[in-house]
Amino acid sequence: MTMKSLLSTASVALLLAGASATAQAQIALGHLADYSGGTSDVGTPYGQGVADTFAWINKNGGIGGKPVNVDTVDYGYQVPRAIALYKKWSGADKVSAIMGWGTADTEALTGFLAADKIPDISGSYAAALTDPTGAGGKAKPAPYNFFYGPSYSDALRAELTWAAEDWKAKGKTGKPKFVHMGANHPYPNAPKAAGEAMATELGFEVLPPLVFALAPGDYSAQCLSLKSAGANYAYLGNTAASNISVMKACKSAGVDVQFMSNVWGMDENAAKTAGDAADGVIFPLRTAVSWGGNAPGMKTVMEISKMSDPTGAVYRPVHYIAAVCTSLYMKEALDWAVKNGGASGENVAKGFYQKKDWVPAGMEGVCNPSTWTDKDHRPTMKVDLYRSKVTGATDGDLNDVMKKGTIKLEKVKTVELPRKPEWFGW
């Protein structure tokens, strides 16, 4: 072997050793984001919240002195793409954890996550992801699935609890009529059975479900069905973009129904786009305050926001703030793992079990207290219900509209649900 080839071999070895050392000096995360698919209307602010939070974490020293390398990929809300990305992230350069997104892909990955011991804190709040052992018998074990906030099912149970009280408060008699609306898809269907069972228990007449696609469209037919059936309370299970189409069509058709939406089905942007058609919609909020709210932790949120908006002029909707909370829970689980044997997926999962009624540092008054245990991944049974209020024209910049008070998110009620064993996993 010549001296030149020896030097070449040595150079390659040094490069490989350097690459390996760099990998070891970082903490790797996968991040599934929807910036272009069927849920991009809410996926975009949520994904930005994740990206900004980890950029801020790195700016402030990373985790245990190590930078976090977040591989953010817009998977377009497509399950096959999510599975392909997972194969990459679970390969030779295995990630410590995943910041997930949709229900269909999160449920599809559940078994792989368990086998490979990779925790995924997802944007899906499907109750099927809350049973780590499978003891509840209604869902397969999901020991490496986490999320922040009430499950879709528990949120709907809380909304129905409010609706039953609302019906009585208005002096109405007879059985109120309830209908579940949404795409025939794992995400809007996730709380359907639980919601209809709760409605029956509370004395509602449950109407046949109405299907409408996840994409915006003409949903006049669904509104006419609501009207002819005499529905009193309708749950919108889709994300905001398609819900807006329904709300506008029903407003035009003169449908007198109280809409209640999925957590992803209403926000400030949706109220702005839908205008007065969004007035009065009831929906759950995962955080204790919205943008600019009076809470010590809002200072941290504002600092994080400046990672992509140095001017501080951009209004951040509720989904952005929920993403900040979610990312900081992951950050503190990683912190614990690094201090207790390293940032393996197994250690990161254990990190979620270390605190009770947990609020990330610096987020007081913003993130609602959460508790995960190795027997129960329901982080909370408390559901804060809000009402969207629209009192004028919603043209112009969202920041201006919110400052004027044309759009308001008004707290209606906090429902403390019992942690019933029979609700576990569905």
N, C-alpha and C positions, 0 to 999 in steps of 0.2 A: 504494500500500500504506500502511495506517495505521500510526501509531507502535505501537499495540497489537499488530498483526499482526507487525510487525518484531520486537518484543520476544518474541512467542510463537515466531517462527521461530528467533530467537537462543537461546531457552531450550531448544528441541528439539535444536538443534545442540550446545549445551553438554552436555545430557544424553547425547547419542549419543557425544560426545567423551569424556565421563566414563566411560561404560560401556566404551568401547574401551580407555581407559587402564587401567581396573580389570582388564579381561581380560588386557591385556599384562603387568600386574603380578602375575599369578597363573600357576601351572603347572597345567594341567587334565589330570585323569586320569579315565578311565571305570573303573568297578568293577562287574563282574557277580558277584552274590552269590546263593546259593540258601538262602533262609531258610524256604521254604514248599513246595518241590518234592520230587522223589524222592530227592535226596541231601542234604536239609536237616539230617539228623542230624549229618553231618560238615561240611556247608557253613556251619552257624551258627557254630561256634567258629572256623573258618577265616576267615569273613567278618569276625567281630569282631576277629580278630587284625590283619587288613588295616586296618580302620577305626581301631583303637587306635594302630597304628604311625604312620599318617599324621597323626593328631591329635597324637601326641607329637612328630613331626617339626615340625609347625607351631608347637607350643608352644616348641620350641627353635630358632626362627628360620627355619623353612622350608628351602628350597633356594636357595642364593645370595641369601638375603634375601627371597625371594618365597614366599608361602604356596602350598601345594598344595591345589587345589580338587578334591576327589574326589567324583565323582558316583556314589554307591552306589545300585544298583537291584537289588531282589530280582526276578529274572526267572523264578523258579519252575522252573528247569531245563527251560525250553522254548526250543527252537532258534529258532522264528519270532520270539519276543520278543527274543532275543539279537541277531538280525539287524537288527531294527527299531532297537534301541538303538545298534547299530554305525553305522547310517546317520545317526543323530543325532550321534554322537561323531566321525564322519569328515566332517561337514558344514562349514559356514562357520566355526564355532568349534571347529576341529579339536583333539582332545586330543593330548597328547604321547605317551601310552601307555595301555595297558589292563591292569588287573589282572583276568585272566580266571578261568574256572572249569571248566566241563564239557568232556568229550571231544567229544561230538557237535557242540556249538556252536563249540568252538575249531577243530575240523577244518573246519566249514562256513565259518568266517571266514578260514581260512588264505590263500586267494587274494586276498581283499579287503585283508587286512593287508599283503601283499606289494605289491599295486598302489598302495596309499595310503601305504606306508612308515610304518605304525603298529605299534610293537612291543607284543606281548601276552605277559606272563609269567603263565602259566595254572596252574590247579589240576589240569589234565590232564597226565599224564606219559606219554601215548601215544608210542610210539617213532616213529610217523609224523611227529611234530612236530620231530624231532631233525636232519633233513637239510636244511640251508639251501640247498643247491645242486641237490638232486635227483640228484646223481651216483651215489648208491647204487642208484638204479633201482627201489626198492621203494615209494617215496612221492613225492608231488609236492613241489617245492621249498617250504620253509617258512622263509624268511630272517628273518622277523620274529616267529617263535614261540620262546618260551623257557619253561623251568620249572626249579625247584630240586629236586634229588634224582634218584635213579636212575629210569630209565624203567620203566613197568609191565613191559615185556618183560625188562629186565635184572634187575629185582627177582625175577621169577618164575624166571629162569635161576639166580639165586643160591639161591632156596628149593629148587629141584630139585637143585642141587649138594649142599646140606645134606641133603636127603632121601635121596639115594643113599648118602651117608656114614652117615646114621642107620640105614638098612636094614642095612648091613654091620656097624655097631657093635652092633646088636642080635642079630647072629649069624644073620640070616635068609638063606635060600637061595632060588634061583629069581628070577624077575623080579618086582619090586614093581609094583603096579598103580596108575596115576595117572589122575585124571579132572579135567577142567576144568569148573567149575560157575559159572553166572551167567546174567543176562538176555541175550536175543538183542538186544544193543544195542551201539553202538560202544565204549562205555566198558569193560564186562567182556570184550568180544571183542578189544580192542586187543592183548593179549599172547597170545591163544589159540594162534595158529599158531606163534609163537616158542616158547612153552612146550611144546607138543606135540612140536616138532622137537627141543628140548633133551632132553625126557624120553626120546625114542627113542634119541638119541645116548648118553644115560647108561645105557641098558639097561632102561628101564621098559617095561611093557606099557601102551599108551595106550588107555584105555576111551573109548567114545562120550561126548561131553559131556552134562551134565545141565543143563537150563534151569530157572531159577526167577526170578521177577519181582524188580524193584528194590524193590518194596514188601513190607512184612511180610505173612505169610500162613501157610497150613497147607502145609508142605512135607514131610509124612509120606511121600508117594509117592516123592519124591526120595531120602529116607533109606532107604526099603526097597530102592530100586534100587541104592544104594551097598552095602547089606548083601548083596544077592543077587549082585552083581557081584564081591564080595570086594575092593573098593577099599582100598588101603593109604594112599594120599596123595591128598587132594582139595584143589584150589585154589578158594577162594571169591572170585569176581571182583567181587561187588557191594559196595556200601557196608554199613556195620555194621548198619543197621536190619533189612534182609532177611536178612543173614548170621546174625543172632541167632536168627531164626525157624528157620533150618536147623539151627543148633547145638543148640537146645533140642529140636527134633523128633528129631534123631539121638541125642541123649542119652537121650530117652524110649524110643526104639526099640532101644537097646543096640547102636548101630553102633560098631564098633571101627575108627576111621579117624583118621589124623593130618590135621587141618585146617591148611592154610596159606592166609593171606588176602592180598588186595590191600592196599596201603598205607592205603586208606580203609576197609578192612573190619574193622579192629580198633583199639580205643583203650580208654582207661580207662572211658569211659561205657558202651561195649559190654560190657566185662567185668563192670561193675556190674549191667547189665540182664540179661545172660545167666547170671550167677552161675557155678556150677561147670561149666556146659556150655561156658564159654569157657576153662576151664583147659587149658593146653598148646598153645593155638593159636600157630603161628609166623607172624610178620609182619615186614615191613621198617619201619625207623624212619628218617626223613630227617634228624633232628637227632641230635647226639652225646649229648644228655641229655634227660630229660623234666622236667616241672615241678619246680622246687626242686632240680634236680641240681647237683652240685658242679662249677661252671664259672664263670670270671670273668664271662662274658657273661650269666649268669642275673640279675645285678643289673640289666642293661639291660632284660631281659624283664619283670622285676618292675615296673620303672618304667613301662614301656609299658602293662602290665596295669592300672595304677592310673588310666589315662585313662577306663576304664569301670567300674572297681571301686576307688574310693579307699580302701576298707577293707583291701584286700589279702587278703580272706578267700576269694575264689573260686578254686577249683582250675581250672587251665587244661590241657586235654588236649593231646596231642601235635600235633594239627592246628593249634591256636592258635599254638604255638611255630614250626611250619613256616611259617605265614603271616607271622609276624614276620620270619623270615629272608628269605622271598621279597620282602616289602615293602622291607626294607633293601637288598637287592641292587638293586631298582628305584631306590631313593633314591640310591644311589651312582652308578648309570648316569646318572641325571638330573643329579647333581652334575657329572659329567664333561662332559655335554652343555652345561650352562649355561656352563661355563668354556671350551668349545671351539666357540663359534659359536651357541649357543642350544639350547633344549630342543625341537628338531624331532624327529620320530620317527626320522629317519635318524641323527641324532646320538646319540639315546638308545640305539638299537641298537648303535652303535659303542662306546658306553660299557660294554657288556657284554663287549667284547673286550679291555679294557685291562689286565686282571690275570689272573695264573695262580694256581691254588690259593688262591682268593680267599675270605676271611671278612670280612663287613662289620665296620666299626669298632665296638668295644664288644660284639661277639658272640663273642669268643674262647671256644672250648670248647663252644659251643652249635650254631652253624651249621657243617656239614661243608664243607671246602674245595671250591670249585667252579671250573671253567674252561669258558668258552664261546669258541669261535673262529668265524671266518666260514666255516669248512669243516665244523664239527662242533658241534652244539648239545647233545650229551650232556654234561651238567655234571660227571658222575662215573661211574666204573665200580665204585665201592666200594659195597657193600650191607651195612648193619648189620642183622642178623636178631635179633629179640627173641622171647621166649616170654611169653605172658600166664600168670600164676600166680594162681589163686583158691583161698584156703585156708579160707574160712568164709562166713558170711552177709554179703551185700553190701547189706543194707538201710541206710538212713540217708544222710547227706550224703557226697558223693564225697570231699571233703577229709578227713573223718574216716576213711573206709574206707581211703584211701591212707596216711594217717598211721599207722594201726594195722598196715599191711602186709598186710591181708586181700587186697588186689590188688597185685600187683607186676608190673613189666615187666622181665624178666630178659634180659640180653644173652646170646645163644647163640653167635654166630659173626659174624665179618666176612669176607665173600667179596669178593676182589679179582678181578673179571672182566677178561679180556683185551679190548682195544678192537678186536674183530674187524671187518674191513671188511664181511664178509657179514652181520653183524648190524645194519648201519647202516640206520636207517629202519624197522625192524620188530621 
